[in-house]
Amino acid sequence: MPAVDEEEVKIVNPLEYPSWDNLLLPHDNSSFFHSSRWARLLAETYDYRPIYFALFDGSGLSALVPVMEVKSFLTGKRGVSLPFTDYCEPLAAGEQQFRRLFGALAEYGRLAGWKHIEFRGGSDFFCGVPPSSSSYGHALDLSKGEDSIFSGLRDSTKRNIKKARREGVQVLMETSAYAVDEFYGLNCLTRKIHGLPPQPYGFFRGLFTNIIDKGSGFVALASYKGKIVAGAVFLHSGGKAIYKYGASDRAYGFLRANNLVMWEAISWYAKNGYSQLCLGRTEPGNSGLRQFKAGWGASERTINYYRYDLGKKAFVRTPLSVSGTHNAIFRRMPAPLLRAAGAIMYRHMG
């Protein structure tokens, strides 16, 4: 590997650094989304190119803005930090470091013909800048221990967990390809109800190969009388975990299996020494999901996304909404056609 100049912004590919994830450990704001495994999943599934802007000093990585180049004849050529990522904070010790990285990123984008650059987080560095959109994030402190966490749950959440147990729902933490396939089936059901195409099947196969099978995640599956009725995908690295995807069979909603799935995952992470579980991003209009996450005693914060228009040389507001008349169309699509739509559309949506 060539020597690095600590004064120069470097463009690196995390897939070419065998020890990349170790470089992230000293950074408190790093998450699984900064890791090489997440980068590989996005690159292999959607053919995105990793272009990570970094500063190095004598002790390692000192600052980072990870970016994927998205090329699409539908949505244009752009840089995204990072596609399909709930949040991805820039890693920098201060404003000066971030400005250096942002300047290099903007110059690269102009020369590469990008329309814009999207940031999924970074409020500490974008003071006074209008966000393109805002959503909610929730994080649960696991360091206080399982008993204390359970005491802090909303009463209705506790009742739902107990109901699922009384009904005979069982939850297992799985790391097999079979479990990923089971979750994919539930995910297709859930996305159809919401009027959205599911992620491509290849994405979930890559999720297994690159992440779950490598020990960086698991699928929690709830079964009732031998049938899988709910599930969730959790990812983890560096002592922190993320609830990334959840799905269920609505016909079995009365069991409250989703609550037991979440609690069993929380319990597992607390017992295994993890410090935090992030519950992902929630759009402002999704009050039900927001209430579900708040019921776990998680702290809530605002996640701002930013879009920098390279032609205008200005930040612009372009709300990212998944609601519209297209939802009704997707709900009416036969399942095979909806899956085909997802396979075609997702790489353009990142």
Secondary structure by P-SEA (a helix, b strand, c coil): cccccccccccccccccccccccccccccccccccaaaaaaaaaacbbbbbbbbccccccccbbbbbbbbbbccccccccccccccccccccccaaaaaaaaaaaaaaaaaacccbbbbcccccccccccccccbbbbbbbccccaaaaaaaccaaaaaaaaaaaaabbbbbbcccaaaaaaaaaaaaaaaaaaccccccaaaaaaaaaccccccccbbbbbbccccccccccccccccccccccccccccccccaaaaaaaaaaaaaaaaacccbbbcccccccaaaaaaaaaccbbbbbbbbbbbbcccccbbbbbbbccccaaaaaaaaccaaaaaaaaaccccccc
